[in-house]
């Protein structure tokens, strides 16, 4: 056998105590095995979610609620086996979670055991910048509890294929157990692994493998079969692919989950050439009637105020009295909410997405053949309004971003104007090749990719697109726009649709257009009565009059407010600034910058929530240099790092020094010998 390099594990070892909140299952030999109480997991998830909500972050309930029994049973069995064999659990098993939106359930479970350095108090910082407990499981933030990072659905499962192959090569043959949601099974990566794992196992190239599928026919936008198509034929095909399929009809019955998992692991170990799938029917949002019966299964945490928690937790716990620790936690949350209300300032902005929807609706009513092709996130990206008004022109291909873009390219070939949408991280990673092939096929599309940069703060690094400009700006015949407000979104989207139709009617091939936008609220506009041009940069502020020192601040998208605030702060220091908003990222408006840089003696700062390498700043400065424009530049951006969870993007802007204060500080390096004000 080929010997691998020995890598010391960072995972925490066996728990040193039973769960604080526990249930029991009965083993085959009649022992009572303590496991984490599934209802306590649901309650803890609810409490930690409320902390995130008050901090300004969204969070998940339905998925971890559905998996509570399966995860309690799995971990209870694994820890029991490890104790009986006097080994660390990770020397016997690999446990991997692909259902990233369920990771908070695993945090709660580990805290219940007081393992991996977690306590119940640790959960209160969930999704904050102060915690390693990110929105989805990430190795770089919580290596004691996460072996393979997750987040984008279907991305961890294929990596476990390599893990199990490595077990076969090394001869160690630890059991790999992976959990995945039914929605993730729609992804192309997952479907490839569904075929490859049993195929390779049959030739002896895989260690023992168990896959747990949580099937509740639900994704973020609603029931899978109603919103897109039934997954039943896919699941029925798994046996023919070579999987040993065990059907678990009651995936929320703790004892049946335990018995099924024990049997599945035994079968996988006895016969590694036949990997095992537990096809478990679960109830997303189980715990309360409202969440279980909602169309989304309570995907997002449904409560807005901690005052709702006593009734919510009471229902989860079947009417039993809440433990004192829960009541104390709720009291803390109530106080926090009162403090927020006492000191908070109401956000008067709106989401950029409003402009996307209004432009699409307006264009369709004007007779343009606009179609919406989505992959589960229309409510987040802004196209939901169009889909509600024109359901006959709206399609959901399931959680399959590559397929979404390719489908749109096919529709484009027949004369439609297809608009695709998803989060930026998924769009640029899974959509880059289809965008390229669409361009090669003269099949342009319009893409709406939201939650750029650190705007998807709470979900963590796996969802934070920090290379979005770099990934698509160099694809031929693709125009890239980064939107800063809803009025701009409305104007530019409508113009792109209008130009798309005009080019087609003239027998020309329009470019694809990719619109990037944030998640949080922004002003509806920055300059009243302003006009918007696809290729012209906007001067949003000019405070250079009468100043002997001045700087041009070039930015785009979500950092426009930071640039404008920096201009105000610099003016108080006697320094002028010109703030330039570059909506079109990969076509530089040289003329505007020549004029601006003459005003600022060539002083230029570029700022973006993107990697410096390949980002907006590099594109801009390279174009200016090629045009023989004289300038001195300082660029602010991300320096080759991943992000992490935070309640709001502002927390991450500060950490990575792309906020207003960082712009002001950097401006000082132009004018102060010490580099400080």
N, C-alpha and C positions, 0 to 999 in steps of 0.2 A: 504494500500500500504506500502511496505517496504521502509523506509526512508534511503537514502544513506547519507554517510558523506558529508558534504558540502565542496566542494573544490572551493576556490576563483579562478575565471578565470584569466589567464594572457593575454588573447586576448585584443587587442585594441578595443575600443568602436566605436560608429558611427563616420563617418567622419564629420568634422566641416565645410566643404566647398564642393562645386561642383568640379568636376575634372578640372584641368587646361586645358587639351585638351579634349573636350567633343563633343558628338553627342547627339541626342535626340530620344526617342521612345515615341510612343503615347499609353497611358493606355486605358483601356476599358471605363473609364469615361471621356475620351477626354483630359486628362492632358498631358503636355509635360514633360517627365521624363528625366533629364540629366543623361547620362551614360558616362563612359570612352570611348573615341574614339578608336575603334579597330585598326585603322591604326596608331594612335599614340602609341598604345601598341606595335605594330610590329616594329615601328621605335625605340622606347625606348629599346626594346629587342635587336635590332641590335646594338645600341650604347653600351649598357652594355656588350654585347657579344664581341665586339671589344676590350673593356678594358680587358676582360678575355684573349682573344687571344694574345694580346700584352704582357700580364703577363706570358704567357706560358701555358695557360689552354685551353682545348677544351670547346665548349659550344653548346647550342641548339637553333635552329630557327624554324624549321618546325612545331613542336608540338604546341608551344605557339601561332604561327601564325594561326594555324587551329582553336584554341579554343578562339581566341580573341573576336569574336562576342558573343559566348555563355557566356563567363566570364563577359563581359561588361553588358550583359542583366541580368544575374543572380545577380550580385552585385548591379546593379542599382535598381532592384526590391526589393531585401532584404533591402537595405538602405531606400528605399521609404516606405516600410511597417513599418520598425522600427520607422521612423520619424512620420508617421501618427498615430501609436499606442503609441508614446511617450515612447518607450522602447529601450534598447540596442539590436542591431541585434542578439547578441549571446544568448539573452533570448528568442528568437523566432526560431532561426535556428542553425543548425550545418552545416558548409560548409567545405567539405573535398576534397582535391585533391589527387587522386591516380596517376595521370599522372605526376610523379615527374619531368620528363624532360620538363614540361611546367610551372614549378614553377616560372621561371624568368618572365613569362607573368603576374603572379599574383603580383610579386614584383613591376613590372612596373605599374600595375593598382593601387596598394596601394600608390605608390609614386605620381601618378597622382592626387590622392585624398589628398595627404599629410597626410596620416593616418598611424598608427602603427609606428610613429616616422620616417617615410621615406620621403625623398625629392628626387628630381631628382639627386642631388649630391650623395646621398646614393648609387644609382645604380652603380656608377663608381667603387666601390670596390667589386662588385659582384664576388664571387668565390675566393676572396683574404682572407688571414688569418686574415686580419684586420676587416672583415665584418661578420655579422651574416647571410648575404644573401648567403647561401650555394648553391651548385649546384643543390641540391634537397631540398625540404622543410623539415626542422628539428626543432623540438620543443625545443631542448636544446640550439640551437643557435638563434632562432627567435621566442620565445614564444608569442610575440605580434601579430604575423601573421600566425602562424601554429598551428593547433589544434591537428592533427595526422600526424606524420612524414611519408614521402613517399620516394621513390627512387626505390627499387626493385619492378618491376611492379606487380600489383595485391596484394600488401601487405597492403595497407591502406583500401581498399574496405572491406575486411573481418572484420577489426576492427570496421568499422561503423555499422556492423551488431550488435555488442555488444552495441554500442552507442544507436541505435534505440530500442534495447531491453530494455536498461535502461530507456529510455523515457517512454516506456509502463509500466514498473514496477513502476516508480515514479509517473506516471499519469500526468507528465508535457507535454508530447507529442509535444515537439519541432520537427520541420521538419528537417530531416537529408537529405542533398543534397550532393551527391558524384559525382565526375567527374572521368571517367576512359577512357583510350585509347583502341582502338580495339586490339592492340597487347597485352595489359595487360589482355584482356579477354581470352587469350590462356592459362594463368597460371592456375595450378590446384587449388590454393587457391581461385582464382576468380570464377572458375566453381563451387566450393563447395558453395560459398556465393550466386551465382546465383540460386542454388537449395534451400538453407536453408532460405533465406530471405522471399520469397513468401510463403514457407511452414510454417514457424513460424508465419508470418503475418496472415495467414488464421485462425490460432488458437487464434488470439488476442494477440500475444506475441511481436508485433513490433509497434513502434510509426510510424508516417507518414514518408514515405521514397520515395525519388526521386533519380534515378541514371541517369546520363547523359553520354552516350557513344559517343565518337568522333570516327566515323568510316570513315577512308579514305584509307583503304586497304593497309596500309603502316607500315613497321617496319624498324629498322635501316638498315638492309641489302637489302631492296627493297620492292616490292609489295608482300603482304602477300600471295595472291593466286598463284603467280608465284614462290615464293621462298619456300613455304611450302604447304599450302592447303587453300581452301576458308573457311572463317568464316561465310559465309551466312547461312549454316544449323544451326550453333550454335545460331546465332541471331534469326533465324526463330523459334527456339525451346523455346524462352523465354516466349512467350505467353502461351504455354502448361505447362510451369513450374509454372504459376500463376501470371506473371507480367502483368500489364496494360501497353501495349506497345504503345507509341505515336511515329509515324514516322515523322521525320523532314528532308525532302528531301533537304532543302536549309539551311544547318547548318552554313553558312557564311552570311546569310541575317539577319541583326541586328534586325529588327522589328519582323520577323518571329521567331527568337530565343526568343525574349522577350515574345511574345504572347504564345509560346509553354511552356515556363518555368512557366509563371503565371498560365496557365491552369493546368499544371502537379502538381504544388504545391497545387492548389485548390482541385484537384481530390484526391491527397494523404491525405490531411487533412480531406476531407469529407468521405473518405473510406479507413482507414488505413489498412484494411485486404487485400487490393490490392495495393502493392507497384508499383510505376510508373517508367517506363524506357522511357527516351527520346532517341530514336535511331537516332542520328543526322549524316547525311552525310556531312562531312567536306572536305576541300582541305588542305592537309598538305603542308606547304610551301607557302600558298597563300600570295600574296603581290608582288611577282615578278614572271615573266614568267619562268625564269630559275629554281627557287626553286620549284615552283608548278609542273613543268613538269619533274623534275628529278626523278629517280627511287626511291630515298629515301625520296622524298618530302622535301629536304633541312633539313634533320634531324640535322646534324651538321651545325653550322654557316659557310657559304660558303666563306666568304671574308677573305683575308690574310692581307690586308693593309687598313688603314683608308682612303687612297686616293680613294678607291672604294666606300666609303660610300655616297657621294653626289648623285651619279647616282642611287645607291641601294635604298636610302631613297626617292629620287625623284620618283622612280617607285612606291614604296609603297604608297606614298601620292598622286598618280595620276597626277604627274607633277606640283603640287602646290609648291610654294616657301617654302623652309625649314624655320621653326621658328628660330629666332636668337639664342635661347638657344641650338638648335641642331648644328648650325654652329659653335658656340663657343666650344661646346663639341668636334666636329670634329677637330677643330684647336688644341685643347689640345692633342688629340690622335695623330695627325700628328707630333707634337713636341715630344711626347713620343717616337714615332717610330724612329724619327731622332736621338734621344739620344741613343736609343738601338743600332742602326746601327753604331753610332760613337764609342760606348764603348764595343759592344758585341764581344764575342769570338765564332767563329763557332764551333758547336758541331761535332766532327769527329767520334763519335761512331755510333752504329746502335742498332736496337731493338733486344732483345733476341729472339723475335718471328721469326726472319729470320732463325735461326737455327732449330726451330721446323718444319717449312715448308720444309726446305731443307732435313732434315732427313726423313720426311714422304714421300716426292717425291722419294728420293733415295731408300727407302725401298720398295715402290710400284714397282719401275722399276726393283728391284732385285727379284721380284716375290712374295713378301709377300702379303697376302690378306688384306691389310690395307683399312679400310673404315673410312670416316669422318662422324660423326653424330653431328650436331651442333644445337644450339638453338639461332641463330640470331647474334652471335658476331664473326664470323670467321675472319673478317678483323682486329679485335682488338687482338685476341688471337694468331694469326700466322698461322692458318690452311688454310687461303684463297688461298695461293699459290698452295697447294695440290688440293683444290677443283676446282681451275681453270684448272689445268692440268688433273684432273681425275673426271670430273663432274658425270660420271656414277657410281662412287664409293662414292658419296657425297650425304648426306641427311640432310634436315632441318625439324625438328619436330615442328617448331614454337617456341614461347617464352614459353618454358616449360622445365626447367632444370631437374626436377625429371624424367619426361618422357624420356628425352634425355638419361640419365644414364641407366634407366631401359631398354630402347630400345637397347642400346649398349650391355647390359648383354645378352639379347636374341640373338643378332647376334654372340656374343662370344660363346654361347652354340652350334652354328652351325659351328664353326671353323674359323670365321673371327677374324681379329684383329681390333676392333673398337676403334677409338680415339674420345673422346668427348671434348668439349671446351666451356668455358664461363668465366666470371669474377670469381675470387677466392671467393668473398663474396657470390655469388649465388651458386657456385659449392659446397662449403662446407656446406652451410645451407640447400639447397634444394637437394643436391646430397648425403648427408651422409647416409640416410636410403637406397637409391638404391645401393650405394656402398657396404653397409653392406649386403644387400640381394643378391647382385651379388656374393659376396664372399661366402655366405652360399650356393648359387646355383652352385658353382664352375664355375662361369661365369665372369672371370676377364676382366677389361677394362683398357684402358690407358686414363688418363684425363689430359688436359692442362687447368689449371686455372690461368689466368693472372691477372694483376693489384693488386698484393698482398700488404698488409700493407698500408702504406701511398702513394704507387705509384699511386693510383687513387686519387690524391690529390684534384683536382678541383671538383669532383662529391660529395665529402663530406662523412660524417660518414656512411651513409647507404650503400655506395659502398666500404668502406675501410675494408678489411678483416683483422682484428687484432687478430683473434683467429683461423686462418686457419690451423696452425700446430696442435693445440690442438684438433680440430674437427675431424681430419681424421687419425692422427698418431697412435691411439690406436686400430683402426679397424683391426681385424686379416687379414692377407694375403694382406695387402696394404703397398706398399713401397712409401715413400714420399721423393720427391726431390725438392730442392729449387735452381733455376738456377741463375747464376750470369752474364753470357755472352752468345753470340750466338754460339760461338765455342763449349762451354760446352753443350749447348742445343742440338746441332746437334749430338755430340758424344754420349751423354747419351740416347737421344731419340732413335737413331738408335740401340744402344746396347739393349735397353729394347724391342724393336720390334723384333730384332733378337733372343733374349732369349725367348721371348713369343712364337715365332714360333717353336723354338727348343724343348721347353717343351711340347707343344701340340703334336708334331710329336713323341715324346717319350712316349706319354700317360700320361704325368704329367699335373698338373694344375699350371700355372704360377701365380704369385702374380699380383694383380692390381698395376698400377703405377700412382701416381698423381704427375704431374710436376707443380710447382708453379713458376711464373715469374712476373717481373715488367712490367711497361708501358713505362718508359722513355728510352732514349738511354744510352747504356753502351759500354765500350770498347769491341771490337770483341773478344779479349782474354786479359789475364793479364800477362801471361808468355809465350813468344813465344816458340813454339815447345813442349809444355807440353802435357802430356797424361791424359786421363780421365778414371776413374774407378768408377763403380757404388757404390762401398762400401768403397772407400778409400778417406780420407780427403786430401786436397791439401795444401801444404805449399807454399803460394804465395810470402812471403817476410820473410827474416831472417836478422835482423840487430844486432844480439846479440854479434857478434864477438868483443872481446875487451871491452865489457861493463860489469860493475859490477852490474848494475841494469837492469832488463829486465822483460818483461811481454808477455804472450801469449794472443793474441786477436782472439777469436773464433767467427766466424760469418757465415752467409749464405745468398745467394740470393742478394737482392738489396743493402745490406749494406756493401758488399765487398769493394766498392770504399771508403767508409767512414773509414773502418778499415785500408786500405792501406795508406790513407792520414794521419791517426793518427800515423801510424808507422813512416812516414817521419817526422812528427812534433815532435815525441818523440825522434827521433835520434838527432834532433837539440838541444835537452835538455840533450843529453848524455845518454839516456835510450834506450836500445835495445828492439826490439819487434819481435815476430814471428806471422805472420798473417796466420790463418788456415781457409780455406774455406771448410765448411762441406756441400756438395751438398746433400748427403743422410742424411736426418734429423733424421729418426727414427731407424737408425742402426749406432751406434757410432763406429768409428775407434779407438779403445782403444790403439792399438799399436802406432799409430802416436802421439796421445796425451801424452802417457808416455814419448816418446822421447822429445817432445816439452817442456813439463813441467819440465823435468830435466834441460833443458837449461835456463829456466826462474825462477828457484828456487821455482817452484810451483805457481807462480803468474799467475792468469787467469782472463781475462775479457770476458764475453759473451755479445754480442750485437745483437739486433734483432728489426725489426719494427713489433712487435707482443706483445700481452699481456705477461707479465712475467709469469703469472700463466698458466701452461700447454704448455709453449713455448719451443723453441729450447734449451735455456739455462738450463731449468729444465731437459729436456731429457738427455742432455749432462752430466751435473754434477751428476745426479743420476746414470748414467751408470759408470762414473769414480769412484764414491764412492763405488759402488758394486764391482768394480774391484780392490779395495784397493789402488787406486792411491791417492797420497798425493798432496793436492793443497789448495790454498786460492783463493776464487772467489769473484768477484764483477760482478753483472749482470745488464745490461742496457736493458730496454724495456719499454713498456707502463704499467702504474700503474692503471689498472682498470678504464680507461677512454675511452670515444669515441673520435674520431678525429673530424675534421671539414674541410671545404673547404680551400684550399690554391692554389696559382698558381702552385707551384711545391712541390714535396715531400721534398726537402731540407728545406723548411719553417717549415714543420711539424717535420722533424728530429731534427731541432734546438729546437723547442718548447718542444718536449718530451725527449730531451737530449739523443738522440741515434746517434748523428753525431760525426764527428772526434774530435771536441773540447771537447765533453762530454767524449769521450774515454780517451783523454789526461788528462783531469781533474780528472777522476776516477783513472787513473794510479797513479796520485800523492798521492792518499790516501794510497797506498802501501808503499811509500817511504818518505813521508813528515809528520811530526808530526801534523802539522796544517791542513793537507789535501789539501794544496794549493802549487802551484809551487812558 
